């Protein structure tokens, strides 16, 4: 694989290095410490922004999902390992923005993102007008480790033993079924013959 796609050489090298350590008994396979995570949908009013606005606090992980037009759809926060809360922005835009502002602008709380420079930065700073302070990006950290995959799912599987469904796996089957149904419907129609090209 590395000969056909040199971008995979680093991961292949790391895999063989880890295999050697595993065979020598020096490396244990990572095991997901939270195989049954606690995910909830919450409303912004269920959290008081004042609880996040000042003082030292534990790190908090944040992630954003956007609509096709780039507007914020929802965001999630994780305050403790094995938990996650999702806030749908349109349910209460003002409350959602106020809570997010309190979190992002608190210099005493580390905010952790994955691929912040992508969509998340635009949502926070440009769309919502929030000043983000004291943050880290795990994708940049993975890049600085050089050989580790940088995508969140492969990184979590490799380093923490966490197995997550990939979006393309979830949507791919439905998309294929839909496409085959469309082709079957189109196949029964009489299509006019096109004249040969001149």
Order of alpha helices (4+ residues) and beta strands (2+ residues): alpha-beta-alpha-beta-beta-beta-alpha-beta-beta-alpha-alpha-alpha
